[in-house]
Amino acid sequence: MKKIKISIYTAILMIIISVSCKKEGAYTLSETPPLDFKSYYNGLTVTFANHTKNTTGITWDFGDKTPTTTGDSVVHKYSSTGNYLISMTGNVEKQAWTMHTVLRVDKPSVVKLDDNSFADWDSVTYPDFQLQGTDHMIRGKVDYDANFVYIFIEYDTTGTNGLATLDGAIMDLYMDNDNSLSTGFSTSLGADLMYEGNIPTGWFDFYTFLGTDQSLWSWNGPTSINNAIVMGYAEEVSDTVRMEFGLSRDALKITKDVFGFKLVLNYSDWSAEAGSLSKDNDTRIEVHMDKQGK
């Protein structure tokens, strides 16, 4: 995850509370620092780039007990995955500020969404990342890095009367973003967010579960979430459809070490379900994002 608000981490929150009244220079730490940065990942190597104009004297504490570094844009390599408390210090209009942000550093992924190929998925061999299909769905795979949860699916349109084509089939993707079965739709899924639409054509909407009774269909929407899904390569050869896409961990707030989801493919006229993905015949797929396997 690129940037995670400190307030969701109890331990970090306790630190902030303990110093919330402390003075540092002419400002209190309870104020919001006028600093911002972007982070770019290449596995465990992260580039930190200042994103605040007219900022001078920038220093970085990477949260892994390594020495601080100065510079407007710096590169740092972590020794392991995990959550790190990043501290960026800089002067804005001669005022010194420090911003603290929790950064999630994850393993790299071999999956590329812009290479016009599925060949990279051949290297995703970790057993837990292999998914089996039902009905017309043949198979699937998942992978992840700090930026995305990647999904690959392959299905057969034979016998669907042209109602499950690449640009016609309707996908329902139920997502458990908080890794809690006690919230969201259905106690066996805990889905907090649902995507519905057709990714290759760019039509999709999001719905948020608002109900308190998990057995009831109670969704608010449709709405849009900017840059939530990035389409990769897709093809329809004869009766076989293949596609890959990435779920933005930042846009969808996928902040936990476990991301649960269910994927169902429907005919374009809603007359039937074309198939679904599962892991070990379970409707809920869990991506454990603390694994090092490819």
Backbone as CSV, one residue per row, in Angstrom:
resi,resn,N_x,N_y,N_z,CA_x,CA_y,CA_z,C_x,C_y,C_z
1,MET,0.843,-1.177,0.000,0.000,0.000,0.000,0.876,1.222,0.000
2,LYS,0.589,2.188,-0.775,1.457,3.339,-0.885,1.455,4.174,0.379
3,LYS,0.291,4.735,0.767,0.214,5.546,1.966,-1.007,5.140,2.751
4,ILE,-0.810,4.899,4.047,-1.911,4.463,4.892,-2.032,5.446,6.029
5,LYS,-3.210,5.981,6.236,-3.414,6.950,7.298,-3.032,6.348,8.639
6,ILE,-2.299,7.096,9.413,-1.808,6.609,10.695,-2.939,6.220,11.613
7,SER,-4.091,6.868,11.481,-5.187,6.647,12.414,-5.689,5.228,12.418
8,ILE,-5.395,4.431,11.397,-5.882,3.057,11.365,-4.927,2.121,12.090
9,TYR,-3.836,2.595,12.539,-2.895,1.757,13.250,-2.862,2.182,14.718
10,THR,-3.376,1.330,15.584,-3.537,1.690,16.992,-2.218,2.077,17.623
11,ALA,-1.181,1.296,17.357,0.100,1.587,17.999,0.620,2.955,17.590
12,ILE,0.515,3.261,16.297,0.988,4.552,15.814,0.111,5.659,16.367
13,LEU,-1.192,5.392,16.452,-2.106,6.393,16.981,-1.734,6.748,18.409
14,MET,-1.327,5.738,19.207,-0.945,6.012,20.583,0.259,6.935,20.644
15,ILE,1.173,6.774,19.689,2.330,7.652,19.649,1.906,9.087,19.363
16,ILE,1.005,9.233,18.381,0.551,10.567,18.007,-0.162,11.232,19.176
17,ILE,-1.006,10.442,19.891,-1.740,10.998,21.029,-0.772,11.462,22.110
18,SER,0.272,10.670,22.340,1.195,10.977,23.429,1.979,12.253,23.199
19,VAL,2.104,12.691,21.923,2.879,13.897,21.646,2.014,14.990,21.040
20,SER,0.694,14.827,21.085,-0.185,15.750,20.376,-0.122,17.165,20.908
21,CYS,0.345,17.337,22.132,0.414,18.667,22.713,1.830,19.219,22.703
22,LYS,2.753,18.461,22.185,4.139,18.887,22.204,4.381,19.982,21.175
23,LYS,5.136,20.991,21.551,5.520,22.053,20.644,6.817,21.677,19.937
24,GLU,6.903,21.978,18.673,8.137,21.776,17.935,8.312,22.984,17.041
25,GLY,9.194,23.888,17.467,9.301,25.150,16.757,8.089,26.006,17.073
26,ALA,7.443,26.493,16.019,6.301,27.392,16.208,4.973,26.708,15.942
27,TYR,4.956,25.363,15.871,3.702,24.681,15.576,3.538,23.492,16.500
28,THR,2.313,23.032,16.650,2.048,21.837,17.441,1.918,20.655,16.517
29,LEU,2.258,19.461,17.013,2.209,18.265,16.178,0.794,17.856,15.824
30,SER,-0.193,18.483,16.456,-1.578,18.169,16.116,-2.001,18.859,14.829
31,GLU,-1.206,19.829,14.350,-1.511,20.494,13.101,-1.174,19.567,11.930
32,THR,-1.799,19.832,10.777,-1.532,19.040,9.586,-0.364,19.650,8.825
33,PRO,0.757,18.938,8.698,1.912,19.496,7.992,1.605,19.704,6.512
34,PRO,2.074,20.784,5.920,1.826,21.059,4.495,2.832,20.339,3.605
35,LEU,3.051,19.063,3.880,4.012,18.277,3.125,3.313,17.107,2.453
36,ASP,3.870,16.658,1.339,3.330,15.486,0.653,4.425,14.900,-0.218
37,PHE,4.369,13.599,-0.433,5.328,12.962,-1.321,4.660,11.801,-2.035
38,LYS,5.264,11.372,-3.116,4.822,10.204,-3.862,5.862,9.106,-3.678
39,SER,5.376,7.866,-3.680,6.287,6.728,-3.557,6.101,5.804,-4.752
40,TYR,7.215,5.324,-5.289,7.201,4.467,-6.464,7.999,3.202,-6.144
41,TYR,7.444,2.048,-6.517,7.970,0.775,-6.052,8.609,-0.052,-7.158
42,ASN,9.691,-0.692,-6.805,10.279,-1.753,-7.614,10.686,-2.853,-6.642
43,GLY,9.664,-3.616,-6.226,9.892,-4.599,-5.180,10.193,-3.920,-3.857
44,LEU,11.318,-4.286,-3.245,11.698,-3.713,-1.960,12.418,-2.371,-2.110
45,THR,12.666,-1.965,-3.332,13.296,-0.672,-3.589,12.211,0.376,-3.835
46,VAL,12.234,1.420,-3.038,11.200,2.449,-3.104,11.836,3.805,-3.388
47,THR,11.254,4.541,-4.328,11.668,5.913,-4.607,10.698,6.863,-3.924
48,PHE,11.221,7.777,-3.138,10.415,8.790,-2.458,10.655,10.124,-3.160
49,ALA,9.582,10.748,-3.616,9.710,11.999,-4.353,8.858,13.079,-3.702
50,ASN,9.488,14.195,-3.340,8.771,15.322,-2.761,7.683,15.804,-3.710
51,HIS,6.497,16.085,-3.173,5.374,16.533,-3.993,4.801,17.846,-3.448
52,THR,5.651,18.618,-2.771,5.237,19.904,-2.218,6.133,20.999,-2.785
53,LYS,5.533,22.017,-3.372,6.302,23.098,-3.977,6.980,23.941,-2.908
54,ASN,8.105,24.512,-3.300,8.826,25.474,-2.452,9.227,24.880,-1.102
55,THR,9.621,23.613,-1.118,10.089,22.951,0.101,11.603,22.779,0.035
56,THR,12.293,23.133,1.101,13.744,23.036,1.140,14.176,22.198,2.349
57,GLY,15.440,21.800,2.319,16.017,21.082,3.456,15.306,19.793,3.788
58,ILE,14.952,19.009,2.764,14.154,17.792,2.982,15.041,16.654,3.466
59,THR,14.607,16.000,4.549,15.271,14.793,5.045,14.235,13.688,5.202
60,TRP,14.709,12.442,5.129,13.824,11.284,5.161,14.311,10.298,6.223
61,ASP,13.383,9.834,7.032,13.617,8.719,7.938,12.756,7.572,7.433
62,PHE,13.378,6.467,7.027,12.666,5.393,6.344,12.014,4.397,7.298
63,GLY,12.171,4.578,8.586,11.468,3.736,9.545,12.058,2.365,9.765
64,ASP,13.267,2.113,9.232,13.890,0.789,9.390,15.230,0.876,10.111
65,LYS,15.425,1.958,10.858,16.623,2.176,11.680,17.881,2.392,10.847
66,THR,17.712,2.740,9.569,18.853,3.127,8.749,19.050,4.635,8.873
67,PRO,20.232,5.157,8.511,20.466,6.602,8.642,19.500,7.420,7.790
68,THR,19.202,8.634,8.260,18.344,9.535,7.484,19.079,9.971,6.224
69,THR,18.292,10.358,5.222,18.830,10.768,3.933,18.238,12.111,3.551
70,THR,19.017,12.935,2.897,18.536,14.232,2.446,18.347,14.215,0.935
71,GLY,17.439,15.072,0.460,17.233,15.187,-0.974,15.774,15.326,-1.344
72,ASP,15.541,15.932,-2.485,14.179,16.134,-2.968,13.557,14.820,-3.426
73,SER,14.388,13.961,-4.005,13.948,12.633,-4.433,15.044,11.646,-4.064
74,VAL,14.679,10.588,-3.324,15.678,9.629,-2.850,15.196,8.210,-3.111
75,VAL,16.137,7.284,-3.174,15.836,5.867,-3.392,16.329,5.088,-2.185
76,HIS,15.474,4.179,-1.694,15.848,3.391,-0.522,15.434,1.940,-0.741
77,LYS,16.313,1.014,-0.364,16.011,-0.412,-0.473,15.817,-1.005,0.913
78,TYR,14.651,-1.632,1.114,14.340,-2.275,2.388,14.847,-3.717,2.375
79,SER,15.139,-4.226,3.546,15.646,-5.595,3.644,14.530,-6.625,3.713
80,SER,13.304,-6.184,4.051,12.178,-7.114,4.156,10.872,-6.377,3.981
81,THR,9.817,-7.113,3.711,8.498,-6.516,3.587,7.979,-6.122,4.967
82,GLY,6.965,-5.258,4.983,6.373,-4.860,6.252,5.840,-3.447,6.221
83,ASN,5.325,-2.989,7.356,4.846,-1.623,7.514,5.948,-0.781,8.144
84,TYR,6.209,0.385,7.572,7.263,1.257,8.065,6.722,2.666,8.278
85,LEU,7.145,3.284,9.385,6.746,4.649,9.684,7.734,5.596,9.017
86,ILE,7.281,6.270,7.955,8.122,7.183,7.196,7.964,8.589,7.752
87,SER,9.093,9.274,7.944,9.067,10.660,8.414,9.770,11.543,7.387
88,MET,9.014,12.497,6.863,9.555,13.472,5.913,9.606,14.833,6.605
89,THR,10.794,15.443,6.638,10.963,16.757,7.254,11.393,17.758,6.191
90,GLY,10.810,18.943,6.208,11.161,19.963,5.241,10.747,21.341,5.710
91,ASN,11.303,22.371,5.074,10.996,23.757,5.399,10.075,24.354,4.336
92,VAL,8.941,24.833,4.768,7.990,25.505,3.888,7.833,26.940,4.380
93,GLU,8.239,27.888,3.543,8.216,29.304,3.917,8.957,29.513,5.234
94,LYS,10.148,28.926,5.326,11.052,29.052,6.466,10.515,28.433,7.751
95,GLN,9.462,27.644,7.628,8.896,26.939,8.786,9.227,25.456,8.661
96,ALA,9.752,24.860,9.720,10.109,23.439,9.702,8.889,22.587,10.037
97,TRP,8.664,21.560,9.204,7.536,20.652,9.409,8.030,19.213,9.297
98,THR,7.316,18.316,9.963,7.570,16.884,9.820,6.249,16.154,9.624
99,MET,6.213,15.304,8.610,5.027,14.498,8.324,5.364,13.025,8.524
100,HIS,4.485,12.312,9.220,4.665,10.876,9.461,3.593,10.098,8.691
101,THR,4.004,9.078,7.968,3.080,8.256,7.197,3.501,6.793,7.280
102,VAL,2.544,5.904,7.448,2.845,4.474,7.435,2.879,3.985,5.992
103,LEU,3.965,3.328,5.641,4.169,2.839,4.280,4.206,1.319,4.295
104,ARG,3.488,0.707,3.366,3.502,-0.746,3.223,4.474,-1.120,2.111
105,VAL,5.478,-1.913,2.445,6.434,-2.391,1.454,6.182,-3.871,1.235
106,ASP,5.979,-4.260,0.001,5.655,-5.650,-0.306,6.620,-6.214,-1.327
107,LYS,6.469,-7.502,-1.545,7.296,-8.189,-2.524,7.033,-7.639,-3.924
108,PRO,7.975,-7.799,-4.836,7.706,-7.421,-6.225,6.808,-8.457,-6.886
109,SER,6.244,-8.096,-8.019,5.442,-9.030,-8.804,6.019,-9.120,-10.210
110,VAL,5.936,-10.305,-10.783,6.390,-10.485,-12.164,5.343,-10.015,-13.157
111,VAL,4.126,-9.737,-12.677,3.025,-9.374,-13.571,3.187,-7.939,-14.059
112,LYS,3.078,-7.773,-15.377,3.093,-6.452,-16.001,1.789,-6.281,-16.778
113,LEU,1.121,-5.174,-16.540,-0.162,-4.944,-17.204,-0.023,-4.251,-18.549
114,ASP,1.194,-3.854,-18.904,1.385,-3.087,-20.136,2.289,-3.791,-21.143
115,ASP,2.423,-5.124,-21.011,3.331,-5.828,-21.907,2.617,-6.573,-23.029
116,ASN,1.280,-6.422,-23.113,0.500,-7.074,-24.183,0.762,-8.582,-24.260
117,SER,0.830,-9.209,-23.101,1.131,-10.633,-23.059,0.666,-11.203,-21.730
118,PHE,0.419,-12.511,-21.723,0.133,-13.237,-20.484,1.330,-14.084,-20.055
119,ALA,2.439,-13.980,-20.787,3.586,-14.850,-20.530,4.131,-14.681,-19.118
120,ASP,4.022,-13.473,-18.557,4.553,-13.250,-17.222,3.814,-14.065,-16.162
121,TRP,2.545,-14.404,-16.424,1.777,-15.204,-15.465,2.317,-16.624,-15.338
122,ASP,3.090,-17.099,-16.331,3.680,-18.436,-16.237,4.627,-18.542,-15.045
123,SER,5.154,-17.403,-14.601,6.085,-17.402,-13.476,5.376,-17.301,-12.132
124,VAL,4.058,-17.133,-12.147,3.282,-17.105,-10.901,2.924,-18.549,-10.577
125,THR,3.761,-19.201,-9.808,3.632,-20.637,-9.556,3.295,-20.973,-8.109
126,TYR,3.231,-19.993,-7.252,2.944,-20.245,-5.842,1.580,-20.916,-5.712
127,PRO,1.484,-22.072,-5.052,0.230,-22.841,-5.021,-0.987,-22.051,-4.544
128,ASP,-0.806,-21.187,-3.543,-1.941,-20.436,-3.016,-2.488,-19.410,-3.993
129,PHE,-1.734,-19.111,-5.039,-2.164,-18.106,-6.016,-2.861,-18.723,-7.224
130,GLN,-3.067,-20.052,-7.201,-3.736,-20.741,-8.305,-5.213,-20.901,-7.966
131,LEU,-6.082,-20.537,-8.901,-7.526,-20.591,-8.676,-8.176,-21.523,-9.678
132,GLN,-9.200,-22.218,-9.242,-9.926,-23.120,-10.129,-11.263,-22.491,-10.504
133,GLY,-11.769,-22.893,-11.667,-13.015,-22.318,-12.153,-14.175,-23.291,-12.071
134,THR,-15.376,-22.731,-12.119,-16.597,-23.532,-12.197,-17.330,-23.180,-13.477
135,ASP,-18.162,-24.098,-13.964,-18.948,-23.885,-15.188,-18.024,-23.519,-16.350
136,HIS,-18.239,-22.358,-16.975,-17.433,-21.960,-18.130,-16.071,-21.391,-17.731
137,MET,-15.919,-21.031,-16.478,-14.638,-20.502,-16.023,-13.620,-21.637,-15.981
138,ILE,-12.489,-21.448,-16.644,-11.493,-22.507,-16.727,-10.515,-22.438,-15.563
139,ARG,-9.938,-21.275,-15.361,-8.943,-21.139,-14.305,-8.687,-19.669,-14.030
140,GLY,-7.888,-19.436,-13.025,-7.494,-18.079,-12.701,-6.230,-18.087,-11.874
141,LYS,-5.640,-16.912,-11.699,-4.465,-16.739,-10.863,-4.544,-15.372,-10.190
142,VAL,-3.825,-15.229,-9.089,-3.701,-13.932,-8.436,-2.232,-13.692,-8.097
143,ASP,-1.888,-12.442,-7.943,-0.582,-12.057,-7.434,-0.730,-10.658,-6.849
144,TYR,0.316,-10.142,-6.249,0.219,-8.809,-5.655,1.593,-8.189,-5.522
145,ASP,1.601,-6.879,-5.396,2.776,-6.145,-4.946,2.267,-4.962,-4.131
146,ALA,3.084,-3.970,-3.905,2.667,-2.843,-3.071,1.598,-1.995,-3.740
147,ASN,1.481,-2.096,-5.063,0.554,-1.240,-5.795,-0.786,-1.898,-6.113
148,PHE,-0.755,-3.183,-6.471,-1.958,-3.838,-6.980,-2.137,-5.247,-6.419
149,VAL,-3.392,-5.689,-6.441,-3.717,-7.112,-6.427,-4.030,-7.451,-7.873
150,TYR,-3.279,-8.370,-8.457,-3.430,-8.725,-9.871,-4.305,-9.964,-9.993
151,ILE,-5.188,-9.958,-11.004,-6.075,-11.099,-11.245,-6.033,-11.470,-12.726
152,PHE,-5.886,-12.758,-12.982,-5.951,-13.310,-14.343,-7.089,-14.317,-14.390
153,ILE,-7.902,-14.236,-15.431,-8.973,-15.221,-15.603,-8.989,-15.734,-17.039
154,GLU,-9.456,-16.966,-17.183,-9.623,-17.596,-18.498,-10.939,-18.362,-18.488
155,TYR,-11.780,-18.124,-19.506,-13.048,-18.835,-19.559,-13.442,-19.176,-20.990
156,ASP,-14.393,-20.099,-21.111,-14.820,-20.660,-22.391,-16.237,-20.182,-22.692
157,THR,-16.430,-19.623,-23.870,-17.749,-19.104,-24.240,-18.596,-20.125,-25.000
158,THR,-18.098,-21.332,-25.205,-18.862,-22.353,-25.915,-20.202,-22.617,-25.227
159,GLY,-21.277,-22.562,-25.990,-22.592,-22.838,-25.435,-23.244,-21.663,-24.726
160,THR,-22.637,-20.493,-24.797,-23.231,-19.320,-24.139,-24.010,-18.442,-25.113
161,ASN,-24.123,-18.885,-26.361,-24.883,-18.155,-27.386,-24.414,-16.712,-27.544
162,GLY,-23.102,-16.525,-27.419,-22.532,-15.196,-27.602,-22.819,-14.235,-26.469
163,LEU,-23.267,-14.750,-25.317,-23.652,-13.883,-24.203,-22.580,-13.793,-23.112
164,ALA,-21.400,-14.353,-23.397,-20.313,-14.272,-22.414,-19.008,-13.881,-23.103
165,THR,-19.115,-13.003,-24.070,-17.937,-12.583,-24.815,-17.054,-11.675,-23.972
166,LEU,-15.884,-11.386,-24.505,-14.930,-10.530,-23.803,-15.539,-9.180,-23.449
167,ASP,-16.237,-8.586,-24.405,-16.804,-7.259,-24.170,-18.288,-7.305,-23.809
168,GLY,-18.793,-8.507,-23.454,-20.200,-8.614,-23.122,-20.496,-9.178,-21.752
169,ALA,-19.667,-10.097,-21.281,-19.917,-10.728,-19.988,-19.856,-9.695,-18.865
170,ILE,-20.698,-9.874,-17.865,-20.774,-8.947,-16.738,-20.138,-9.601,-15.516
171,MET,-19.202,-8.910,-14.929,-18.480,-9.446,-13.787,-18.987,-8.830,-12.488
172,ASP,-19.186,-9.674,-11.486,-19.447,-9.222,-10.123,-18.232,-9.607,-9.282
173,LEU,-17.618,-8.614,-8.667,-16.444,-8.846,-7.839,-16.748,-8.325,-6.437
174,TYR,-16.916,-9.258,-5.488,-17.218,-8.909,-4.108,-15.900,-8.833,-3.338
175,MET,-15.648,-7.720,-2.656,-14.361,-7.497,-2.019,-14.498,-7.260,-0.520
176,ASP,-13.758,-8.040,0.249,-13.684,-7.848,1.697,-12.425,-7.041,1.984
177,ASN,-12.566,-5.729,2.073,-11.406,-4.853,2.196,-10.829,-4.792,3.603
178,ASP,-11.650,-5.096,4.623,-11.159,-4.965,5.998,-10.808,-6.305,6.645
179,ASN,-10.850,-7.380,5.867,-10.531,-8.724,6.355,-11.325,-9.062,7.620
180,SER,-12.620,-8.791,7.571,-13.489,-9.115,8.698,-14.786,-9.706,8.172
181,LEU,-15.093,-10.911,8.596,-16.342,-11.535,8.189,-17.537,-10.973,8.946
182,SER,-17.279,-10.205,9.981,-18.377,-9.643,10.781,-18.931,-8.361,10.194
183,THR,-18.301,-7.834,9.142,-18.815,-6.658,8.446,-19.014,-7.009,6.981
184,GLY,-19.932,-6.293,6.331,-20.148,-6.517,4.910,-21.238,-7.530,4.619
185,PHE,-21.394,-7.843,3.338,-22.456,-8.723,2.868,-22.089,-10.182,3.069
186,SER,-22.974,-10.949,3.708,-22.846,-12.385,3.905,-21.684,-12.714,4.839
187,THR,-21.992,-13.430,5.904,-20.973,-13.767,6.894,-19.872,-14.654,6.326
188,SER,-20.147,-15.345,5.225,-19.112,-16.193,4.631,-18.198,-15.418,3.693
189,LEU,-18.597,-14.172,3.349,-17.798,-13.346,2.451,-17.281,-12.083,3.129
190,GLY,-18.154,-11.432,3.910,-17.780,-10.177,4.542,-17.475,-9.085,3.537
191,ALA,-18.198,-9.067,2.408,-17.896,-8.137,1.322,-18.345,-6.717,1.659
192,ASP,-17.388,-5.811,1.700,-17.675,-4.405,1.985,-17.921,-3.610,0.713
193,LEU,-17.386,-4.088,-0.394,-17.452,-3.360,-1.656,-17.738,-4.345,-2.783
194,MET,-18.566,-3.917,-3.729,-18.856,-4.762,-4.885,-18.612,-3.973,-6.160
195,TYR,-17.888,-4.586,-7.068,-17.698,-4.043,-8.412,-18.608,-4.804,-9.355
196,GLU,-19.210,-4.084,-10.295,-20.059,-4.730,-11.290,-19.868,-4.035,-12.632
197,GLY,-19.629,-4.831,-13.663,-19.479,-4.248,-14.987,-18.638,-5.098,-15.895
198,ASN,-18.118,-4.464,-16.944,-17.277,-5.142,-17.923,-15.980,-4.351,-18.051
199,ILE,-14.906,-4.905,-17.547,-13.642,-4.182,-17.484,-13.094,-3.819,-18.864
200,PRO,-13.070,-4.739,-19.850,-12.479,-4.386,-21.141,-13.148,-3.199,-21.840
201,THR,-14.444,-3.004,-21.620,-15.120,-1.875,-22.266,-15.105,-0.621,-21.405
202,GLY,-14.549,-0.729,-20.211,-14.469,0.437,-19.342,-15.756,0.774,-18.630
203,TRP,-16.740,-0.144,-18.658,-17.991,0.103,-17.928,-17.973,-0.687,-16.636
204,PHE,-17.953,0.018,-15.543,-18.106,-0.648,-14.258,-18.480,0.368,-13.187
205,ASP,-19.203,-0.120,-12.201,-19.656,0.691,-11.075,-19.270,0.001,-9.775
206,PHE,-19.241,0.786,-8.705,-18.954,0.250,-7.383,-20.139,0.491,-6.454
207,TYR,-20.346,-0.456,-5.565,-21.421,-0.380,-4.575,-20.830,-0.671,-3.200
208,THR,-21.261,0.081,-2.203,-20.787,-0.102,-0.833,-21.889,-0.707,0.014
209,PHE,-21.546,-1.746,0.778,-22.544,-2.384,1.638,-22.778,-1.516,2.869
210,LEU,-24.051,-1.148,3.097,-24.400,-0.253,4.192,-25.268,-0.909,5.251
211,GLY,-25.743,-2.096,4.983,-26.683,-2.733,5.895,-26.031,-3.254,7.166
212,THR,-26.854,-3.510,8.164,-26.386,-4.127,9.410,-26.708,-5.618,9.443
213,ASP,-27.708,-6.026,8.663,-28.044,-7.440,8.526,-27.267,-7.987,7.334
214,GLN,-26.269,-8.819,7.609,-25.385,-9.294,6.553,-26.069,-10.218,5.549
215,SER,-27.247,-10.704,5.887,-27.947,-11.609,4.982,-28.800,-10.859,3.971
216,LEU,-28.976,-9.551,4.160,-29.814,-8.760,3.272,-28.982,-8.089,2.188
217,TRP,-29.605,-7.912,1.030,-28.963,-7.233,-0.101,-29.130,-5.724,0.112
218,SER,-28.107,-5.094,0.659,-28.219,-3.691,1.038,-26.972,-2.943,0.601
219,TRP,-26.997,-2.454,-0.639,-25.832,-1.798,-1.226,-26.172,-0.356,-1.609
220,ASN,-25.220,0.540,-1.409,-25.375,1.937,-1.795,-24.562,2.192,-3.064
221,GLY,-25.199,2.777,-4.067,-24.505,3.039,-5.328,-25.504,3.105,-6.458
222,PRO,-25.019,3.126,-7.699,-23.605,2.983,-8.057,-22.813,4.276,-7.882
223,THR,-21.508,4.092,-7.733,-20.596,5.214,-7.663,-19.322,4.833,-8.398
224,SER,-18.440,5.788,-8.563,-17.169,5.504,-9.234,-16.026,5.722,-8.251
225,ILE,-14.939,5.002,-8.460,-13.724,5.177,-7.681,-12.590,5.365,-8.676
226,ASN,-12.008,6.532,-8.671,-10.992,6.864,-9.662,-9.789,5.929,-9.588
227,ASN,-9.392,5.431,-10.761,-8.173,4.616,-10.897,-8.198,3.354,-10.048
228,ALA,-9.403,2.844,-9.760,-9.509,1.663,-8.899,-9.096,0.387,-9.613
229,ILE,-9.398,0.293,-10.912,-9.078,-0.903,-11.683,-8.273,-0.500,-12.913
230,VAL,-7.166,-1.198,-13.131,-6.334,-0.957,-14.307,-6.386,-2.195,-15.184
231,MET,-6.831,-2.008,-16.409,-6.940,-3.120,-17.352,-5.579,-3.446,-17.935
232,GLY,-5.287,-4.727,-18.057,-4.066,-5.174,-18.702,-4.371,-5.712,-20.086
233,TYR,-3.761,-6.818,-20.426,-3.967,-7.429,-21.737,-5.239,-8.265,-21.723
234,ALA,-5.916,-8.324,-22.859,-7.122,-9.141,-22.997,-7.192,-9.660,-24.422
235,GLU,-7.735,-10.873,-24.555,-7.884,-11.434,-25.893,-9.044,-12.418,-25.915
236,GLU,-9.649,-12.549,-27.093,-10.693,-13.547,-27.334,-10.307,-14.305,-28.589
237,VAL,-9.864,-15.554,-28.399,-9.414,-16.390,-29.498,-10.351,-17.576,-29.605
238,SER,-11.075,-17.644,-30.715,-12.078,-18.693,-30.898,-13.084,-18.604,-29.753
239,ASP,-13.209,-19.635,-28.945,-14.172,-19.640,-27.846,-13.516,-19.418,-26.481
240,THR,-12.273,-18.960,-26.477,-11.564,-18.769,-25.221,-11.273,-17.291,-24.970
241,VAL,-11.620,-16.830,-23.790,-11.379,-15.447,-23.375,-10.350,-15.448,-22.251
242,ARG,-9.393,-14.561,-22.359,-8.410,-14.359,-21.298,-8.290,-12.866,-21.026
243,MET,-8.111,-12.528,-19.750,-7.890,-11.126,-19.408,-7.136,-11.029,-18.089
244,GLU,-6.471,-9.898,-17.918,-5.781,-9.593,-16.674,-6.100,-8.158,-16.280
245,PHE,-6.124,-7.902,-14.981,-6.358,-6.552,-14.500,-5.790,-6.408,-13.099
246,GLY,-5.621,-5.185,-12.682,-5.083,-4.905,-11.362,-6.046,-4.100,-10.526
247,LEU,-6.198,-4.474,-9.269,-7.008,-3.726,-8.316,-6.068,-2.826,-7.516
248,SER,-6.254,-1.529,-7.620,-5.383,-0.586,-6.939,-5.560,-0.686,-5.427
249,ARG,-4.500,-1.033,-4.723,-4.574,-1.134,-3.267,-4.773,0.246,-2.641
250,ASP,-4.266,1.259,-3.290,-4.411,2.617,-2.779,-5.845,3.100,-2.944
251,ALA,-6.382,3.014,-4.173,-7.731,3.530,-4.450,-8.805,2.741,-3.718
252,LEU,-8.624,1.426,-3.598,-9.629,0.568,-2.970,-9.372,0.351,-1.485
253,LYS,-8.320,0.967,-0.963,-7.998,0.891,0.472,-7.819,-0.554,0.936
254,ILE,-7.061,-1.297,0.153,-6.723,-2.676,0.514,-5.483,-2.608,1.392
255,THR,-5.689,-2.474,2.694,-4.597,-2.182,3.619,-4.211,-3.355,4.508
256,LYS,-4.968,-4.422,4.461,-4.706,-5.562,5.351,-3.772,-6.572,4.690
257,ASP,-3.255,-7.483,5.488,-2.401,-8.536,4.952,-3.189,-9.644,4.270
258,VAL,-4.501,-9.642,4.461,-5.369,-10.624,3.798,-6.465,-9.863,3.053
259,PHE,-6.604,-10.158,1.774,-7.657,-9.556,0.956,-8.567,-10.671,0.457
260,GLY,-9.834,-10.660,0.875,-10.779,-11.686,0.461,-11.695,-11.185,-0.638
261,PHE,-11.993,-12.069,-1.605,-12.904,-11.669,-2.663,-13.620,-12.881,-3.255
262,LYS,-14.675,-12.598,-3.984,-15.401,-13.601,-4.755,-15.652,-13.016,-6.132
263,LEU,-15.380,-13.794,-7.176,-15.562,-13.327,-8.547,-16.555,-14.223,-9.272
264,VAL,-17.600,-13.594,-9.818,-18.642,-14.307,-10.554,-18.797,-13.653,-11.920
265,LEU,-18.895,-14.469,-12.959,-19.087,-13.982,-14.320,-20.505,-14.332,-14.773
266,ASN,-21.224,-13.343,-15.308,-22.607,-13.532,-15.738,-22.762,-13.319,-17.238
267,TYR,-23.800,-13.934,-17.809,-24.150,-13.652,-19.198,-24.519,-12.178,-19.328
268,SER,-24.337,-11.624,-20.522,-24.597,-10.198,-20.743,-26.062,-9.823,-20.575
269,ASP,-26.968,-10.805,-20.637,-28.394,-10.491,-20.442,-28.891,-10.967,-19.076
270,TRP,-27.959,-11.341,-18.204,-28.269,-11.780,-16.843,-29.084,-13.079,-16.793
271,SER,-29.164,-13.806,-17.889,-29.986,-15.014,-17.911,-29.325,-16.183,-17.183
272,ALA,-28.008,-16.142,-16.999,-27.316,-17.257,-16.346,-25.954,-16.799,-15.854
273,GLU,-25.405,-17.618,-14.973,-24.046,-17.375,-14.486,-23.086,-18.180,-15.347
274,ALA,-22.095,-17.495,-15.922,-21.147,-18.169,-16.800,-20.118,-18.967,-16.009
275,GLY,-19.845,-18.550,-14.792,-18.880,-19.272,-13.982,-18.337,-18.403,-12.871
276,SER,-17.527,-19.015,-12.026,-16.918,-18.286,-10.921,-15.562,-18.885,-10.618
277,LEU,-14.770,-18.164,-9.834,-13.480,-18.667,-9.394,-13.578,-19.122,-7.950
278,SER,-12.749,-20.075,-7.590,-12.733,-20.530,-6.214,-11.341,-21.036,-5.874
279,LYS,-11.109,-21.228,-4.593,-9.869,-21.832,-4.102,-10.270,-22.986,-3.209
280,ASP,-9.916,-24.197,-3.626,-10.273,-25.396,-2.863,-11.784,-25.506,-2.676
281,ASN,-12.536,-25.189,-3.728,-14.000,-25.300,-3.733,-14.676,-24.378,-2.702
282,ASP,-14.016,-23.318,-2.321,-14.579,-22.351,-1.395,-14.995,-21.117,-2.186
283,THR,-16.121,-20.520,-1.804,-16.594,-19.347,-2.539,-15.740,-18.115,-2.246
284,ARG,-15.078,-18.094,-1.096,-14.264,-16.954,-0.709,-12.797,-17.218,-1.028
285,ILE,-12.200,-16.336,-1.814,-10.789,-16.439,-2.160,-10.011,-15.485,-1.259
286,GLU,-8.970,-15.981,-0.642,-8.157,-15.140,0.229,-6.745,-15.014,-0.351
287,VAL,-6.319,-13.770,-0.507,-4.956,-13.498,-0.936,-4.179,-13.070,0.302
288,HIS,-3.284,-13.943,0.756,-2.475,-13.630,1.936,-1.248,-12.865,1.463
289,MET,-1.243,-11.575,1.750,-0.207,-10.709,1.218,0.980,-10.558,2.152
290,ASP,1.264,-11.640,2.873,2.498,-11.712,3.643,3.340,-12.881,3.149
291,LYS,2.958,-13.421,1.969,3.667,-14.549,1.401,4.812,-14.054,0.527
292,GLN,5.871,-14.846,0.480,7.007,-14.475,-0.348,7.059,-15.266,-1.645
293,GLY,6.172,-16.273,-1.776,6.179,-17.092,-2.981,5.680,-16.335,-4.180
294,LYS,6.149,-16.745,-5.356,5.719,-16.092,-6.592,4.463,-16.766,-7.123
